[in-house]
């Protein structure tokens, strides 16, 4: 077990967050990185214990056209500032990884400048791919070369050149000795040479215990990169896509099938294949912008924190901010944020409260970090699964429908009671099952109660889910705390808060009659379509919510 196995990351694009100029004048250092220090406590307070920050080093503009790998970008400060920042993070118990842009350099990098000056006589002419002195480019260099993404601003390094490989390995050693960094995110890892990555893994094993290598990979079989010889993890773009489109399309099958495919890709072993999970980053639109129904922010993030992998939050998204990708600029995805504007967010912002509750829940549950994954229920609008580790079984439930939904789900471990980490709702275990109500457009994490206390810390404020619904301006149906009857598997209402009681019909008997009639109708339709198992019958009888039953009837047509 390494530190990154239990990590919850906070992702910072520092040039944007610290409001640095878009162009680097290469002047005296301006100590903007110091403005990120007050955020460290906020990052810890929302349950993150690791920071991915970058790009950091001297560059021309957006940071990925590196000029000097051993010097903090002068728009952010100097090396002493970066050393101090990492030290402050470590004092707070937060690990730090840097962005490693090793596929290409900027045109101001010393090796490229030497080629411009000495041409064929440069000792660095083989540091880059396919340098052709018979060609030319838009800069009128009098030679051409391979680039990244069609941009001659980004000159592709020849990673098969031993001198280049040795230089980058020395850069990593320098970052560890100078800044005490804990790992590296490899930019454009999907186009890095595999032998080059093996050399980097060798250095990672050498410089520091549990030094982490994570690569940016978009598509493909992730196991090509994630293995004992190359990287520890890669960016999980496949799950990223499924999380937002699966909610926008009311299609949990897309998410569940993606999870199953990735889980099998890793040998069905959560301890050997931990991908870097995210819902947005510096290259894609904010999750709040992408979601058609803003209330889906809750189930999306419940899944982010509970599915196999390592969750990451992109700075600002814990406040529910917008960010739309523009045709020729990513500036709106990388905004400046002032700490003063958000210092009270944990008290006043529902999205921040949810993020904090999820972060702290994950930190207190080994099952969410190491547990085996098992699908328990899957429909277009409802999804449940368990994560089991040692004797702890965590059950996760999400619902993208406008109505509440009741689930009867199996649990293991011999516990008598479970509690919703977000709702605070407690339910009894009967015949190896829990019967839970999942609010509309929401979700919860059900953890076993041990010795009178939940296995994860109980949230300080019970109404975090209600606050999210209010913030998204999507009212949800009242939730009744439910337990399992000793005599049957049906859910019974055991407590109704005063505010909820006022929403009930004047005639409870009439309401119960309507529910029973709908249940009977659904069972009759199901019997006409084929054999109805006892579990199927229980699922119908356990659902005591009018709107959900109506939707169930409609689904048959």
N, C-alpha and C positions, 0 to 999 in steps of 0.2 A: 504494500500500500504506500503510495507516494502522495505528496501534498496535492498534486493536481487531480488525483482521483476524487478528492472531496472539494474541489475548487468551484466557486461561483465567480465568474469573471465580470469585471467592469471594463468596457472598451472605450479608450479615449483617443480621439484624433487631436493631438495637442495644438497644432498650428491653428485649427479652427476654434477649439474650445477656449484657447488663450487669446484669441483675436489678433493673430499675427498678420502682417501684411502679406498679400498674395505673392509678391515678388521679393526676392532676397537681394538687398543692396550690398551684402557682405560688409556691413559696417560694424561698429562696436556692438558688443552683445547687449541685448535688451532683455531683462530678466523676467520674461513673461511666464516661464514655467513655475515661478514662485506663486503665481495666482492660482495654481492647481493644488497647492498644499492644503488650503482650507477644505477642499473637497474630500480629502482622505477620510476624515471622520464621517462624513455623509456616506461615503462608499462602504465603510464598515457598518454604519447604522442600518443600511438597507440589506445587510447580510452577505455582502461580497467580501471575499478574502483573497482575491487576486486581481491584478490590473494588467491589461494588455494595452500598451501605449506606443504610439508611433504613427508615422515615421518621426524620428527625432533628430537625425544627423544632418549636417550642413548640406543644403540642396538649393536648387534654383527657385522652385516655386512650390508645388503641392507636396514636396517631400520625397517623392519617389524617383527623382533625378539626382542621385547622390553626388555630392561634390567631395565630401570628406567623411569617411566612415568613423573617424576617431575624434570628431569634434561636434558637440551639440550645435544645432542650427542657431546661428547668432540671433535670429528673431526670437528664440526662446531663452537664450542666456548663454552660459558657459558650462564647461564640464563640472565645475564645483557645484553649480546649481543642480545639475542632474544627479550627482552623487548625493547631495543633500536630500533631493526628492525621494530617491530610492530608499535612503536610510530612514526617512520619516515614515514611508510605507511599511518598512520592515518593523519599525518600532510599534506600529499599529497592528502587527500580525498579518500584513498583506504582502503577498508575493508580487513580483513585477516581471513581466516579459516585454521585450522590445520587438519592434518591427525590423526584420532583417531583409533588406532589399538587395539580394545577391544575384539576381538574374541579369540585371543591367545596371549601368551607372548613368549619371548625367554627362553632358559634354564638357563640363568644367572639371571633371575628375582628372587627376594628374596624369594617368596613363593615356587618356584620350588626348589631352593637351600635348603630350610628348609626341604622339603620332602626328598631330597637326603640324607640329614644328619640324620634326625630323623625317616624316614620311617613311620611306622604305628603310631608313637608317635607325628607326626607333626600336629600342629593345622591347617595347610593349606592343608591337604590331600584331602579335599573336594573342594578345590578351582579349581581343574581341573577335567575333565570328565573321568570317568572310569579308575581311577588309580588302577592298579592291581598288588599287591605285589607278586603274583605268576607268573608273566610274566617277560619279559626282552625286550631289544631293542638293536640296533646296538651300542649304547653308553655303554652297559653293566651296566645299572643303577640297575639292579636287580628288576625292575618293568616296566610295560608298561602303556600306557595312550593314550587317543585320541589326534589326531593332526589335523592340517589343511592341506588339499591337499596332504596327504600322506607323509608329511615332519615332522619327529619327532623333528626337530629344532624348530617347531612352536607348542607349547603345548596349547591345546584347553582349555580355561577357562570355568568353570561351571557357566554360567550366571544365573542359577536358584538359586544359593547359595546367600542368602541375604548379606553375608559378601562381596562377590565379587561385587555384585550390588552396595552396599554402597561405596566400595572402588573406583570404576570407577566413580560414581557420584561425589565423593569428588575430583577426579582428574580433572573433568570438572570444578568444582568450583575453583580449584587451578589455572587452566589455565586462567580463566577469571580474577581472582584477581591478579595473578602474571604478566600475559602478555597482558591482555585486549583483548583477542581473540574474534572474532565476530561470530564464528560458527565452526562446525566440520564436516569433511567428514568421515563417518564411513566406515572403511575398511571391506570388506567381509560382508556387511550388509545382503546379501541374505542368510546367514547362522546364523545370530544373532537371539536370542530368542526374540519373539515379546513382551513379558512382560518386558524383559530387555530394549528393545527400548522404550517402554512406560515410563519406569522410566527415561530414558535419556531425553525424551521429557518433562517430568515434571521438570527436572533440567534446561533444556533449557528455559522453560517458566519463571523460577525463577531467573536465574542469570543475564539476560540482556534483554532489550527490543529488539525484532526482532532477537534473537539469532537463527542461522540457523543450521538445521541438514540435511545433505545430505548423502545418503547412496550409496555404491557401490553395484549395483544389475545388473546382466547380463541378465537374462531371466525372463519370467513370467508376471503376471498381476501386473503392477507397482502400481496400486491402493491399493494393499495389504500393501504396505509400505508407500505410500504417502497419508496421511489423517490427520485429526485433532488429532489423538491419537498417531501417531508414528513419521514419518519423514515429512519434508517439501518438499523434492525432492529426486530423485535418478538419477544415471547415465543412460543416454538414449542410451544403447548399440544397441537397435533395430534400431534407426535412424542412429547411427554411421555406421552400416553395410550397410544400404540402401543408404547412401550418396555416399560412394565410389563405391559400386557395381552398383548402378543405373547409374552412369556415365560411368564406365568401360563397361557396357553392353548396353549403350545407351537406358536405360529403366527408364524413369521418372515415369512409372506406379508403379514401386517398391517403390520409394520414396513417391509418393502421397498416395498410399494405406497404407503405414506404418504410415504416418502422420494422415490419416483419422482414422485408428485403434487406435492410441494413443490418438487422440483428443476425440474420443468417449469414450475411457477408462476413461478419466478425466471428463466425463459428458458434453462434448462439451463446456467446460468453460475454457478459457485460464487463467483466474484469479485464478483458484482453482487447477491447475495441471501443474505446471511449472517444467518440467524435465531439468536435467543438460545435455545440448547438447554439443557434442564434435566431432571432426573428428580424433583426435589421443590423446594419453596420454602415461604414462610411461610403460604401459603394452602391447601396440599394435604398429604396425609399423607406421612410419610417413606417413601422408597423401600424401606427395609429392612422396614417394616411392611407395605407393599403386596405385596411379593413372596411368593408361596405357597411357593416354594423359595428359601431364603436364599442358596443357592449361586449363584443367578442374578444376584446382586450383581455378579459379575465380568463376564459377557457384557453386561449392561446398561451398565456403565460403560465397557467397551471401545467399545461403540457410541456412547455419549455423547461420547467424546473423538475419534472418528474419522469420524463421519458429517458431511456438509456442515453448517456452522454454527459457532457460538461456544459452547463448553461452559461450564457454570457448576455449581459445587458449593455447596449450601446448608450453612451452618455446622453442624457436628456430624455431618453425614451421612458425612463421611470417616472417622468412627469406627464407623459401623454402628449409630447409635442409633435407637431407636423413636420414633414420634410419630403418634398416632391422632387424627383430627379428631373433636371432640366437638360435640354438637348446638348448644350455645349459647356455645361458647368455642373459640378457636384457641390457647389458652395452651400446650397440650401440643406444639404445632407450633413454639413460640417460646420454648424453655426457656433458663434461665440456665446458662451453662457457666463453670466455673472453669479458668483456664489450668493451674493446678497439677495438676488432675486428669488432664490430657491432655498434659502437656509431654513425656512419654516415648513418646507414641503412635507416632511414626515408627519407633521401635525395637521396640515391643511389640504394636502393633495391626496385624493383617493387612490390614484394610480401608484403613487409612491408608497402609500400604506400597504397596498397589495404586494408590491415588489419586496418590501421589507418582510412581510409575513411569509412570503414564499422562500426568501433567502434564509431566514432563520429556521423555517421548517426543514429545509434541506440540510442545513448544518447539523440539525439534531436527529436526523434519521439516516442511519447507515444503509437502510434498505433502498433509499432513493439514490444513494451513491453506488452501491455495490450489488443491489438485488437483481435476481433473475426477473425477466419480463414475461408476463403471461396475460394474454388477452382474455377478458372475462365477458364482455358484452360489446357488440358492435352493430350499430344502425347508422343511417345517414346523419342523424341529429344527436345521437347519444353514443358514448364510448366509455368503456371502463376497462382497467387493467390492474394487475397487481405487480409489485416489486417485492421480492422475498429474499431476505438475507438472514442467515442463522435462524433465530426464532422470531424475527420481526417480519410481519406481512403488512406492507402499506398498500392501500387500495386507492386508486385515483379514478374519479368520476368527472366527466364533462358533458355539457349539454349546450348545443348551439340553437336550440328551439326557443320560441317565444313563450312556451309553457313549461312549468316544472315537470319533472319526470321522476318516477320512483323506480329504484332498482333493488333487486334482491341478488346479493353477490356472495360467493364463497370466500371465507377467510381461513387461515391456518394459524397455528401457534398456541391454541388452547386458551385464548383470552376471553374474558366474559363481556368486555365492553370496548367499543371503539369511539373515537372522537374526531370530528371534522376539524382539521387544523385551521381552516379559514372561517368556518361558521361557528365553531364552538359547540355544535350540536353533538350530543352523545346518543349512541344507539347500542342496544344489547345484541349479543351474539346468541342466536338460537339455531340449533341443529346445524352448526357450522356456517351459518349465513348471517350477514347483516342486511337490513332493509333500510335504504337511505333515500332521502328526497334530495334531488339535485335541482337547484333553482334554475329558472330560465336564463339562458345566455350566461352560464356560470360554470363553476366546478368546485371540487373540494378534494382534499387529501385526507383519507381516513386512516388514523393511526391507532394502534392498540393502547389501551389504558393499562398502565402497570402500577400496582401498589397505590391505587387511588389517583395516579397522575398519568397524563398521556406520555407516550414515549418521546414525543416532541413537545417543546414548550408551548403551552396554551397561549393563543394570541392575547395581547393586552386589551384589545378592543374587539368585541364580538362582531360588530356590524360592518366589517371591512368589505364584505361582498355587497351589502346594501349601498354603501358609499360609492362603490364602483358603478352600480346600476344608476344611481342618481347622477353621477358625473357624466355618464354616457347618455343621459336623458332617455333611458330606456327602462321604464318601470317594469318590475317583474312581479309575478304572482306571489302572494304570501306563502311563506314556508312554515309548515307545521313540524315541530320536533317529533320524529317518529321512532318507534321501537318495534321489535318483533314480538308478536303475541306468543305466550307460552303454549297455547292450544292450536295455533295454526301459523302458517307462514305469512299471513296477511299483516300489513302495516296498520297500526292504530295510532290515532292522535293522542299523545300523552300530555302535551302542554301547549297552550296557546297564549302568547303574550297579549296584554290588553289592547295594544294597537292593532294586532291582527284580528282579535275577536270582533272588532267593529266592522271588519270586512266580510263577516259571515252573513249568510242569508238569515232572515227572520225565522225561517222554518228549516231547522237542521234535518228534520225527518224527510222533508221534501227533497233536500239536496242529496241525502243518502240514497233515496229512492232513485233519483236520476243517475247517480253513480252506479248503483247496482244494475239498472237497466242497460246502461252502456256496456258494463262488463259482460252481461249476459249476451248482448248482441254480438260483441267481439268474439266471444267463445263460440257462438253459433256459426259465425262466418268461418272461423278457423276450422271447426269440425267439418264443414262442407268441403274445405280445401284439402283435408287430409287428417292424419293422426295428430292428436293433441297430447303432448306429453304432460306429466305432472308439473314439470318446471315451467312449461309454457302457460299452463293454467294458473300457476302461482304468480307469474309475471303479470297476468291480466288482473288477478284479484288484488295484487299488491298496489296497483295503480289506482289511487282514489282521487285523482285530480281531473276535473271535468274537461278542461281544454285539451289536456294530453290525451284523454280517451277519445274525444272528438277527432283529433288529428290521426289517432290510430284507426278509427273507422274510415276516415277519408283515404288512408293509405291503401285500403283494399281496392279502391276504384281505379 
